[in-house]
Amino acid sequence: MATTAPRPLRRIVFLFVIIAVLFGSVAIGQQVSDDSEGELGPSFVPGLALDLEGGVQLILTPRLDPEAEGGDGEITDEDIDQAIEIIRQRVDASGVAEAEITRQGSNNIVVGLPGNPDEATLDLVRQSAQLRFRPVLAVTDPTPIDPNQEGLPTAPESDAQAAAPEGEVATQAPADGATEEPSAEAPAADANEPAADRDAIEQAAFAVADENADGQLSDTPATQPATNSDPSWITEQLVYDMYTLDCTDPANLVGGVEDDGAAPLVACSQDGMAKYILGPVDVEGTQVESATSGLEVTQAGTTTNNWVVNIEFNREGTELFAEVSERLFAQQPPLNQFGIVLDGLVISAPQMNSPILDGNAQISGNFTRESANTLANQLNFGSLPLNFEVQSEEQISATLGSEHLRNGLIAGVAGLVLVALYLLWQYRGLALVAVGSLLIAAVATYGAIIVLSWLQGYRLSLAGVAGLIVAVGITADSFILYFERIRDEIREGRTLAGAVEHGWNRAKRTIVISDLVTLLAAVILYFLAVGGVRGFAFTLGLTTVIDLVVVFLFTHPTMQLLIRTRFFGEGHRFSGLDPESVGVSRASYRGRGRVEPAPRPRQTAGADRPAKQNGERLTIAQRRAAERRAAQESATTTMTEEDGR
């Protein structure tokens, strides 16, 4: 006994250490966290879902993109369903829980995001993530043409040579995901410079673009371009668009530009520090197999602080990009660059310093962890066959509100009190163990929820509260099963200490199987359901896992400790382990396993009436002889077990 005595206590201490870590991590996080860290920072109050707190609602009107795969001139139900699923995947991957994404009318999509989501999360909903790879034909300063400057350029190529960024390269991604260094940034325009008159800008741009001075801007190449990298794609209309585009204007940096993949394009960089003339599309974003974000790893194996996005193309994309990379590698700057265009904005324009033949490349630039992860999520979920127009975006109040939350919590507390009263009536002293286990489970569940709310953006909905209430009964069922097994062992004549151990050995298998079935049902429900049902499934699964932890690390070790006390170890009549209360004659039990035959063991109802054996009535003498034999066998079994101790 001396060698096993510390073990129950160690398990209990280990459980309390786990709970202390949950709450302690949140407390430390509050001290060291930055207010800009995220919407849901470390807090002892869990985040609430849309139905309990409110949030932001966006109504999206889809517009068909005829250049995208599946764009046949008509918006179908399949397109809408696909769009809803991809938006849901994007939002879930960003860490926002309990978002509501539904269909309104025939085409509109309603997206409800709880709380105050940041701009990156909102962009996941607003943008269609149309990714395209285009060759760079020219790079210019982000500002529009200055009509007052002397010696206006007559061709965009002169500006391209002066403003093209240096050092940005694209290489074949090594097997370990290494990438090259990002480029130096192009110089920013002076933010304090006053904007020129729009009419004067357009007149100056027209004068420069109209090379043949015929008073018209041609949108047809002068000669037939040989490849997508041929500068012949630069028409008079394209030059005019380039000189009039102001990339320092935030209105031109919102993305969502509808472009023809077979035609050249003038586009701003995503940060507004450069302006590009791009050739027709070489590779579509739909040919991206997968994308991951991470810190850059050099060819020497060292990890830098630069965040990159690694891209792997599918078979068709690998073949196309191999051809493109070989073509660009043979060009001179800036024609050896390719622009990675996301929703009409150039997010990166690396130089090609070697052909990429295996379909593994990377996007590098001024990424943060959040922006790299956002882009990787967008690329992983593919390009939609639809573009979206944000019809409305507004703050909405809670659909249910705090009153429903209060009623749900009252229902949970009432259920807990009723369960505690039943346990006290049925199991007396053992009810203290059961109620204590329920309270420990409740504290551990709350700690897990606030940590998940901080680290994973989890939000508690009313359906999740319902899952917590249901878990009270599931957790109590484990204790009842264990206590009944202990009582069965006492009825079979075991000592109280032996009944605790043998009862646990018989009960734990049933408890584990029962909880695993519940956990399996919760997992299936979580992955097959959407909306609030997933919140119910999540909390049900979480509390089921915590139930197993509490039973193994608190309930059973506590019983091992209590059985060594006089109150429980000697079977006090209020302990819940009183042999007489579980069906063993008090006269035959003398405490601590000492049993002697009882002259008249307790009989069941109707035992005074003559019993039947093989269809015949037994005589009184036969009945008493059978009772004596049963009492002697019980005493012999118990005394043998006592000797074994």
VEXMARMI-445361 format. One record per residue (C-alpha): x, y, z. Coordinates in steps of 0.25 Angstrom, whole numbers, plus 2048, in hexadecimal, padded with zeros to 3 digits. Example, Ala and Ser with C-alpha at 12.3 -4.5 7.8 and 13.67 -1.06 7.14 Angstrom:
2
<<831, 7EE, 81F>>;
<<837, 7FC, 81D>>;
This chain:
645
<<800, 800, 800>>;
<<80B, 809, 803>>;
<<811, 808, 7F5>>;
<<803, 80B, 7EE>>;
<<7FF, 816, 7F8>>;
<<805, 822, 7F0>>;
<<7FF, 81E, 7E3>>;
<<7F1, 823, 7E4>>;
<<7F6, 830, 7EA>>;
<<7FF, 832, 7DE>>;
<<7F4, 830, 7D4>>;
<<7EC, 83A, 7DB>>;
<<7F7, 844, 7DC>>;
<<7FA, 842, 7CD>>;
<<7EC, 845, 7CA>>;
<<7EC, 852, 7D2>>;
<<7F9, 856, 7CB>>;
<<7F2, 854, 7BD>>;
<<7E7, 85D, 7C2>>;
<<7F1, 867, 7C8>>;
<<7F8, 868, 7BA>>;
<<7EC, 86B, 7B3>>;
<<7E8, 877, 7BC>>;
<<7F6, 87B, 7BE>>;
<<7F9, 87C, 7AF>>;
<<7EE, 885, 7AD>>;
<<7F2, 88E, 7B9>>;
<<800, 88F, 7B3>>;
<<7FB, 891, 7A6>>;
<<7F3, 89D, 7AB>>;
<<800, 8A3, 7B1>>;
<<809, 8A1, 7A4>>;
<<7FF, 8A2, 799>>;
<<7FE, 8AE, 790>>;
<<7F0, 8B5, 78D>>;
<<7F2, 8B3, 77E>>;
<<7F5, 8A4, 780>>;
<<7E7, 8A1, 77B>>;
<<7D8, 8A2, 77D>>;
<<7D7, 897, 788>>;
<<7E3, 89A, 791>>;
<<7E6, 892, 79E>>;
<<7DA, 894, 7A7>>;
<<7D3, 88C, 7B2>>;
<<7C6, 88F, 7AB>>;
<<7C4, 886, 79F>>;
<<7C0, 88C, 791>>;
<<7B1, 88B, 78E>>;
<<7AC, 887, 780>>;
<<7A3, 88F, 777>>;
<<796, 88B, 77E>>;
<<79B, 890, 78B>>;
<<7A3, 89C, 788>>;
<<7A0, 8A1, 77A>>;
<<7AB, 8A5, 76F>>;
<<7AC, 8A9, 761>>;
<<7A3, 8A4, 756>>;
<<7A7, 8A5, 747>>;
<<79D, 8A3, 73B>>;
<<7A5, 89E, 72F>>;
<<79F, 89E, 721>>;
<<7A6, 895, 718>>;
<<7AA, 899, 709>>;
<<7AF, 88E, 700>>;
<<7BD, 88E, 6FB>>;
<<7BD, 88A, 6EC>>;
<<7CC, 887, 6ED>>;
<<7CB, 87D, 6F8>>;
<<7CA, 86F, 6F7>>;
<<7BB, 86B, 6F7>>;
<<7B7, 879, 6F3>>;
<<7AC, 876, 6E8>>;
<<7A4, 883, 6E9>>;
<<79A, 87F, 6F4>>;
<<79B, 87E, 703>>;
<<797, 871, 707>>;
<<793, 86B, 715>>;
<<7A0, 863, 714>>;
<<7A8, 870, 713>>;
<<7A1, 876, 71F>>;
<<7A3, 869, 728>>;
<<7B1, 869, 724>>;
<<7B3, 877, 727>>;
<<7AC, 875, 735>>;
<<7B5, 869, 738>>;
<<7C2, 870, 734>>;
<<7BF, 87D, 73C>>;
<<7BC, 874, 748>>;
<<7C9, 86D, 747>>;
<<7D0, 87A, 746>>;
<<7C9, 880, 752>>;
<<7CC, 873, 75A>>;
<<7DA, 872, 756>>;
<<7DC, 881, 75B>>;
<<7D8, 87D, 769>>;
<<7CA, 883, 769>>;
<<7C0, 879, 770>>;
<<7B1, 879, 76F>>;
<<7B0, 881, 762>>;
<<7A3, 880, 75B>>;
<<7A3, 87F, 74C>>;
<<796, 87D, 745>>;
<<78F, 880, 738>>;
<<785, 88B, 737>>;
<<77B, 88B, 72B>>;
<<780, 885, 71E>>;
<<78E, 88A, 71E>>;
<<792, 892, 729>>;
<<79B, 88D, 734>>;
<<79A, 892, 743>>;
<<7A7, 891, 74B>>;
<<7A6, 894, 75A>>;
<<7B3, 895, 762>>;
<<7B2, 896, 771>>;
<<7B9, 8A1, 779>>;
<<7C1, 8AB, 772>>;
<<7C9, 8A4, 767>>;
<<7D6, 8AA, 762>>;
<<7D8, 8AF, 753>>;
<<7E0, 8A2, 750>>;
<<7D4, 89A, 754>>;
<<7CA, 8A3, 74C>>;
<<7D3, 8A2, 740>>;
<<7D2, 893, 740>>;
<<7C3, 895, 73E>>;
<<7C3, 8A1, 734>>;
<<7CE, 89C, 72B>>;
<<7CC, 891, 721>>;
<<7DB, 88D, 721>>;
<<7DD, 88D, 712>>;
<<7EC, 88A, 711>>;
<<7F3, 88C, 704>>;
<<802, 88B, 6FF>>;
<<805, 896, 6F5>>;
<<812, 89A, 6EE>>;
<<817, 8A8, 6F2>>;
<<819, 8B1, 6E6>>;
<<81C, 8BE, 6ED>>;
<<81D, 8C4, 6FC>>;
<<81B, 8D3, 6FF>>;
<<819, 8DC, 70A>>;
<<80C, 8DB, 711>>;
<<808, 8E9, 70F>>;
<<800, 8EE, 703>>;
<<807, 8F7, 6F8>>;
<<80B, 905, 6FD>>;
<<805, 90E, 6F2>>;
<<80E, 91A, 6F7>>;
<<81B, 913, 6F6>>;
<<825, 916, 6EB>>;
<<829, 90B, 6E1>>;
<<81E, 901, 6E2>>;
<<822, 8F3, 6DE>>;
<<81E, 8EE, 6D1>>;
<<81D, 8DF, 6D5>>;
<<81B, 8D8, 6E1>>;
<<828, 8D0, 6E0>>;
<<831, 8DB, 6E5>>;
<<829, 8DC, 6F2>>;
<<82A, 8CD, 6F3>>;
<<839, 8CC, 6F3>>;
<<839, 8D7, 6FE>>;
<<82F, 8D2, 707>>;
<<830, 8C2, 706>>;
<<833, 8BC, 714>>;
<<840, 8B5, 715>>;
<<844, 8A8, 71C>>;
<<836, 8A1, 71C>>;
<<838, 893, 716>>;
<<830, 887, 714>>;
<<837, 879, 715>>;
<<833, 86B, 715>>;
<<82E, 867, 723>>;
<<838, 85D, 729>>;
<<832, 850, 72F>>;
<<833, 856, 73D>>;
<<82B, 862, 739>>;
<<836, 86C, 738>>;
<<834, 879, 731>>;
<<83C, 885, 72D>>;
<<83D, 893, 733>>;
<<832, 89D, 731>>;
<<834, 8A9, 728>>;
<<837, 8B7, 72D>>;
<<82B, 8C0, 72C>>;
<<829, 8CB, 721>>;
<<82A, 8D9, 727>>;
<<81D, 8DF, 72C>>;
<<817, 8EB, 726>>;
<<816, 8F8, 72E>>;
<<809, 8F7, 735>>;
<<809, 906, 738>>;
<<80A, 90A, 729>>;
<<7FD, 910, 724>>;
<<7F5, 908, 71A>>;
<<7F5, 90E, 70C>>;
<<7E8, 912, 705>>;
<<7E2, 905, 6FF>>;
<<7DF, 90C, 6F2>>;
<<7ED, 910, 6F0>>;
<<7F2, 903, 6F4>>;
<<7E9, 8FC, 6E9>>;
<<7ED, 906, 6DF>>;
<<7FC, 904, 6E1>>;
<<7FA, 8F5, 6E1>>;
<<7F3, 8F6, 6D4>>;
<<7FD, 8FE, 6CE>>;
<<808, 8F4, 6D2>>;
<<800, 8E8, 6CE>>;
<<7FC, 8ED, 6C0>>;
<<809, 8EA, 6BA>>;
<<804, 8EB, 6AB>>;
<<7FC, 8F8, 6AF>>;
<<7EF, 8F4, 6A8>>;
<<7E7, 8F8, 6B4>>;
<<7E2, 8EA, 6B7>>;
<<7E8, 8DF, 6C1>>;
<<7EA, 8D2, 6BB>>;
<<7E8, 8C5, 6C3>>;
<<7ED, 8BC, 6B8>>;
<<7FC, 8B8, 6B8>>;
<<804, 8BE, 6AD>>;
<<80A, 8B1, 6AA>>;
<<806, 8A3, 6AD>>;
<<80C, 89F, 6BB>>;
<<815, 892, 6BA>>;
<<813, 88F, 6C9>>;
<<80C, 894, 6D5>>;
<<819, 89B, 6D9>>;
<<81A, 8A3, 6CC>>;
<<81A, 8B2, 6CE>>;
<<811, 8B3, 6C2>>;
<<805, 8B1, 6CB>>;
<<807, 8BF, 6D0>>;
<<7FD, 8C7, 6C8>>;
<<7F9, 8D6, 6C8>>;
<<7ED, 8D3, 6D1>>;
<<7F6, 8CB, 6DB>>;
<<800, 8D7, 6DC>>;
<<7F5, 8E1, 6DE>>;
<<7EF, 8D8, 6E9>>;
<<7FD, 8D6, 6F0>>;
<<7FF, 8E6, 6F0>>;
<<7F1, 8E9, 6F6>>;
<<7F1, 8DE, 701>>;
<<7F5, 8E3, 70E>>;
<<7FA, 8D8, 717>>;
<<7FB, 8E1, 723>>;
<<7EC, 8E3, 724>>;
<<7E6, 8D8, 72E>>;
<<7DA, 8D7, 725>>;
<<7E3, 8D0, 71B>>;
<<7E8, 8C6, 725>>;
<<7DC, 8BF, 729>>;
<<7DD, 8B4, 71E>>;
<<7D1, 8AD, 717>>;
<<7D5, 8B2, 709>>;
<<7CE, 8AA, 6FE>>;
<<7D9, 8A7, 6F4>>;
<<7DA, 89F, 6E7>>;
<<7E4, 894, 6E8>>;
<<7E7, 895, 6D9>>;
<<7EA, 8A4, 6D9>>;
<<7F5, 8AC, 6E0>>;
<<7F2, 8B3, 6ED>>;
<<7F7, 8C0, 6F4>>;
<<7F7, 8BD, 703>>;
<<7FC, 8C3, 710>>;
<<805, 8BB, 71A>>;
<<7FD, 8B7, 727>>;
<<804, 8C1, 72F>>;
<<803, 8CC, 725>>;
<<812, 8CE, 723>>;
<<813, 8CA, 715>>;
<<80B, 8C9, 708>>;
<<80C, 8BE, 6FE>>;
<<808, 8BC, 6EF>>;
<<806, 8AD, 6EE>>;
<<804, 8A3, 6E2>>;
<<7F9, 899, 6E1>>;
<<7F7, 88E, 6EB>>;
<<801, 883, 6EA>>;
<<7FC, 87A, 6F6>>;
<<7EF, 87B, 6FD>>;
<<7ED, 879, 70C>>;
<<7E4, 86D, 70A>>;
<<7F1, 866, 706>>;
<<7F7, 867, 714>>;
<<7F6, 85A, 71B>>;
<<7FA, 85F, 729>>;
<<800, 86B, 731>>;
<<806, 86C, 73F>>;
<<80C, 877, 747>>;
<<818, 877, 74F>>;
<<825, 87D, 753>>;
<<82F, 87E, 748>>;
<<83A, 873, 748>>;
<<847, 876, 740>>;
<<84E, 86B, 738>>;
<<858, 86A, 743>>;
<<84D, 866, 74C>>;
<<84C, 872, 755>>;
<<83E, 878, 758>>;
<<83C, 887, 756>>;
<<831, 890, 75C>>;
<<82B, 892, 74E>>;
<<81E, 88C, 74C>>;
<<81B, 885, 73E>>;
<<810, 87E, 737>>;
<<815, 871, 730>>;
<<80C, 86D, 724>>;
<<80B, 85F, 71D>>;
<<805, 85E, 710>>;
<<7FC, 853, 70A>>;
<<801, 84B, 6FE>>;
<<7FC, 855, 6F4>>;
<<801, 861, 6FC>>;
<<80F, 85B, 6FD>>;
<<810, 859, 6EE>>;
<<80B, 867, 6EB>>;
<<814, 86E, 6F6>>;
<<820, 866, 6F2>>;
<<81E, 86C, 6E4>>;
<<81C, 87A, 6E9>>;
<<828, 879, 6F3>>;
<<831, 875, 6E7>>;
<<82C, 881, 6DF>>;
<<82E, 88B, 6E9>>;
<<83B, 886, 6EE>>;
<<840, 88A, 6E0>>;
<<83B, 898, 6E1>>;
<<841, 8A5, 6E6>>;
<<83B, 8AD, 6F1>>;
<<830, 8B0, 6F3>>;
<<82B, 8A6, 6E9>>;
<<831, 89B, 6F1>>;
<<827, 89D, 6FC>>;
<<819, 898, 6FE>>;
<<80E, 89E, 705>>;
<<806, 896, 70F>>;
<<7F8, 89D, 70E>>;
<<7EE, 89B, 719>>;
<<7E0, 8A1, 716>>;
<<7E7, 8AC, 70D>>;
<<7F2, 8AF, 716>>;
<<801, 8AB, 714>>;
<<805, 8A4, 721>>;
<<813, 8A1, 71D>>;
<<81B, 8A2, 710>>;
<<828, 89A, 712>>;
<<833, 898, 707>>;
<<835, 88B, 701>>;
<<843, 887, 704>>;
<<842, 878, 700>>;
<<837, 86F, 6F9>>;
<<82D, 869, 703>>;
<<82A, 85B, 6FD>>;
<<824, 853, 708>>;
<<818, 85C, 70B>>;
<<81D, 861, 719>>;
<<81F, 870, 71B>>;
<<81C, 87A, 725>>;
<<817, 888, 727>>;
<<81F, 891, 72F>>;
<<81E, 8A0, 733>>;
<<81B, 8A8, 73F>>;
<<812, 89D, 746>>;
<<80E, 89D, 754>>;
<<80A, 890, 75B>>;
<<7FB, 893, 759>>;
<<7FC, 898, 74B>>;
<<804, 88C, 746>>;
<<7FA, 883, 74D>>;
<<7EE, 88A, 747>>;
<<7F4, 889, 739>>;
<<7F7, 87A, 73B>>;
<<7E9, 878, 73F>>;
<<7E3, 87F, 733>>;
<<7EC, 878, 72A>>;
<<7E9, 86A, 730>>;
<<7DA, 86C, 72E>>;
<<7DC, 86F, 720>>;
<<7D6, 87A, 717>>;
<<7C7, 87C, 717>>;
<<7BF, 87B, 70A>>;
<<7B8, 888, 70F>>;
<<7BC, 896, 713>>;
<<7B5, 89D, 71E>>;
<<7AF, 8AB, 720>>;
<<7AD, 8AF, 72E>>;
<<79F, 8B4, 72E>>;
<<79F, 8B8, 73D>>;
<<7A8, 8B7, 749>>;
<<7A2, 8BA, 757>>;
<<7A3, 8B8, 765>>;
<<798, 8AF, 76B>>;
<<793, 8AC, 779>>;
<<792, 89F, 77F>>;
<<788, 896, 779>>;
<<784, 890, 787>>;
<<78B, 898, 791>>;
<<790, 898, 79F>>;
<<782, 894, 7A4>>;
<<783, 886, 79D>>;
<<791, 884, 7A2>>;
<<78C, 887, 7B1>>;
<<781, 87D, 7AF>>;
<<78A, 873, 7AA>>;
<<794, 874, 7B5>>;
<<788, 874, 7BF>>;
<<783, 867, 7B9>>;
<<792, 861, 7BA>>;
<<793, 865, 7C9>>;
<<785, 85F, 7CB>>;
<<789, 852, 7C5>>;
<<795, 852, 7CD>>;
<<78E, 854, 7DA>>;
<<783, 849, 7D6>>;
<<78E, 83F, 7D3>>;
<<796, 843, 7E0>>;
<<789, 841, 7E8>>;
<<786, 833, 7E1>>;
<<794, 82F, 7E4>>;
<<793, 833, 7F3>>;
<<786, 82B, 7F4>>;
<<78B, 81F, 7ED>>;
<<79A, 81F, 7F1>>;
<<79B, 827, 7FE>>;
<<7AA, 829, 801>>;
<<7AE, 825, 7F3>>;
<<7A6, 831, 7EE>>;
<<7B1, 83A, 7F3>>;
<<7BB, 833, 7EA>>;
<<7B1, 834, 7DE>>;
<<7AE, 843, 7E0>>;
<<7BD, 846, 7E2>>;
<<7C0, 83F, 7D5>>;
<<7B5, 847, 7CE>>;
<<7BA, 854, 7D3>>;
<<7C9, 850, 7CF>>;
<<7C3, 84C, 7C1>>;
<<7BC, 85A, 7C0>>;
<<7C8, 861, 7C4>>;
<<7D1, 85A, 7BA>>;
<<7C7, 85C, 7AF>>;
<<7C6, 86B, 7B2>>;
<<7D5, 86C, 7B2>>;
<<7D6, 864, 7A5>>;
<<7CC, 86D, 79E>>;
<<7D3, 87A, 7A2>>;
<<7E0, 875, 79D>>;
<<7DA, 870, 790>>;
<<7D3, 87E, 78F>>;
<<7E0, 885, 790>>;
<<7E9, 87C, 787>>;
<<7DF, 876, 77D>>;
<<7D4, 881, 77D>>;
<<7C9, 878, 782>>;
<<7BC, 87E, 786>>;
<<7B1, 878, 78F>>;
<<7A4, 878, 789>>;
<<796, 874, 78F>>;
<<797, 867, 788>>;
<<7A5, 865, 78F>>;
<<79F, 868, 79C>>;
<<794, 85D, 799>>;
<<7A0, 854, 797>>;
<<7A6, 857, 7A5>>;
<<798, 855, 7AB>>;
<<797, 847, 7A5>>;
<<7A5, 844, 7AA>>;
<<7A1, 845, 7B8>>;
<<799, 838, 7B6>>;
<<7A3, 831, 7AF>>;
<<7AE, 834, 7B9>>;
<<7A5, 830, 7C5>>;
<<7A2, 823, 7BE>>;
<<7B1, 81F, 7BF>>;
<<7B0, 821, 7CE>>;
<<7A3, 81A, 7CF>>;
<<7A9, 80E, 7C7>>;
<<7B6, 80E, 7D0>>;
<<7AE, 80E, 7DD>>;
<<7A4, 803, 7D9>>;
<<7B0, 7FA, 7D6>>;
<<7B6, 7FD, 7E4>>;
<<7A8, 7F9, 7EA>>;
<<7A8, 7EC, 7E1>>;
<<7B6, 7E8, 7E7>>;
<<7B1, 7EB, 7F5>>;
<<7A5, 7E2, 7F3>>;
<<7AE, 7D7, 7EE>>;
<<7B5, 7D7, 7FB>>;
<<7C2, 7DF, 7F8>>;
<<7C8, 7E9, 802>>;
<<7C5, 7F7, 800>>;
<<7D3, 7FA, 7FB>>;
<<7D3, 7EE, 7F2>>;
<<7C5, 7F3, 7ED>>;
<<7CB, 800, 7E9>>;
<<7D6, 7FA, 7E1>>;
<<7CE, 7EF, 7DB>>;
<<7C3, 7F8, 7D8>>;
<<7CC, 801, 7D1>>;
<<7D2, 7F6, 7C8>>;
<<7C4, 7F2, 7C4>>;
<<7BE, 800, 7C2>>;
<<7CA, 807, 7BB>>;
<<7C8, 7FF, 7AE>>;
<<7BA, 802, 7AD>>;
<<7BC, 811, 7B0>>;
<<7C7, 812, 7A5>>;
<<7BE, 80B, 79B>>;
<<7B2, 813, 79E>>;
<<7BA, 820, 79D>>;
<<7C1, 81C, 790>>;
<<7B3, 819, 78A>>;
<<7AF, 827, 78E>>;
<<7BC, 82E, 789>>;
<<7BA, 826, 77C>>;
<<7AC, 82B, 77A>>;
<<7B1, 83A, 77E>>;
<<7BC, 839, 773>>;
<<7B3, 834, 768>>;
<<7A8, 83E, 76C>>;
<<7B3, 849, 76C>>;
<<7B8, 846, 75E>>;
<<7AB, 843, 757>>;
<<7A3, 84F, 75D>>;
<<7A4, 85E, 75C>>;
<<7A1, 86A, 764>>;
<<79C, 869, 772>>;
<<79C, 85A, 772>>;
<<7AB, 85A, 770>>;
<<7AB, 862, 77D>>;
<<7A3, 857, 784>>;
<<7AC, 84C, 77F>>;
<<7B9, 853, 783>>;
<<7B5, 856, 791>>;
<<7AF, 848, 793>>;
<<7BC, 842, 78E>>;
<<7C4, 84B, 796>>;
<<7BD, 847, 7A3>>;
<<7BD, 838, 7A0>>;
<<7CC, 839, 79F>>;
<<7CD, 841, 7AC>>;
<<7C3, 836, 7B3>>;
<<7CE, 82C, 7B0>>;
<<7D9, 834, 7B6>>;
<<7D1, 837, 7C2>>;
<<7CD, 829, 7C5>>;
<<7DB, 823, 7C3>>;
<<7E2, 82F, 7CA>>;
<<7D8, 833, 7D5>>;
<<7CC, 82A, 7D8>>;
<<7D4, 81D, 7D9>>;
<<7E0, 822, 7E0>>;
<<7D6, 829, 7EA>>;
<<7CF, 81C, 7ED>>;
<<7DD, 816, 7F0>>;
<<7E0, 820, 7FA>>;
<<7D2, 821, 800>>;
<<7D1, 812, 802>>;
<<7DD, 813, 80C>>;
<<7D5, 81C, 815>>;
<<7CD, 816, 821>>;
<<7C0, 81C, 81B>>;
<<7C0, 815, 80E>>;
<<7CA, 80A, 811>>;
<<7C1, 804, 81C>>;
<<7B4, 806, 814>>;
<<7AD, 811, 81C>>;
<<79E, 811, 819>>;
<<79F, 81F, 813>>;
<<7AB, 81C, 80B>>;
<<7A4, 815, 7FF>>;
<<7AC, 809, 801>>;
<<7A4, 803, 80D>>;
<<7A2, 7F4, 80A>>;
<<794, 7F3, 80F>>;
<<790, 7FF, 806>>;
<<795, 7F7, 7FA>>;
<<78F, 7EA, 7FD>>;
<<799, 7E3, 807>>;
<<793, 7DF, 815>>;
<<798, 7E8, 820>>;
<<799, 7DC, 829>>;
<<7A3, 7D5, 820>>;
<<7AC, 7E1, 81F>>;
<<7B5, 7E6, 82A>>;
<<7BE, 7F0, 823>>;
<<7CB, 7EF, 81C>>;
<<7C8, 7E3, 814>>;
<<7C4, 7DA, 821>>;
<<7B8, 7D2, 81D>>;
<<7B1, 7C7, 825>>;
<<7A5, 7BF, 820>>;
<<797, 7C5, 823>>;
<<78D, 7BC, 829>>;
<<782, 7C2, 820>>;
<<788, 7C9, 814>>;
<<77F, 7D4, 80E>>;
<<775, 7CE, 804>>;
<<76E, 7D4, 7F9>>;
<<75F, 7D7, 7F8>>;
<<757, 7CA, 7F9>>;
<<762, 7C2, 7FF>>;
<<759, 7BE, 80A>>;
<<750, 7B7, 800>>;
<<754, 7A9, 7FC>>;
<<75D, 7A9, 7F0>>;
<<75C, 7A0, 7E4>>;
<<768, 797, 7DF>>;
<<766, 790, 7D2>>;
<<757, 793, 7D3>>;
<<755, 78D, 7E1>>;
<<754, 794, 7EE>>;
<<75F, 794, 7F8>>;
<<75D, 790, 806>>;
<<761, 79A, 811>>;
<<76D, 791, 815>>;
<<772, 790, 807>>;
<<771, 79F, 806>>;
<<778, 7A2, 813>>;
<<783, 798, 80F>>;
<<785, 7A0, 802>>;
<<786, 7AD, 809>>;
<<791, 7A7, 813>>;
<<799, 7A2, 807>>;
<<798, 7B0, 800>>;
<<79D, 7B7, 80D>>;
<<7A8, 7AD, 80F>>;
<<7AD, 7AF, 801>>;
<<7AD, 7BE, 802>>;
<<7B4, 7BE, 80F>>;
<<7BF, 7B4, 80A>>;
<<7C1, 7BD, 7FE>>;
<<7C3, 7C9, 806>>;
<<7CC, 7C3, 810>>;
<<7D5, 7BD, 805>>;
<<7D6, 7CB, 7FF>>;
<<7DA, 7D0, 80D>>;
<<7E5, 7C6, 80E>>;
<<7EA, 7CA, 800>>;
<<7EC, 7D8, 806>>;
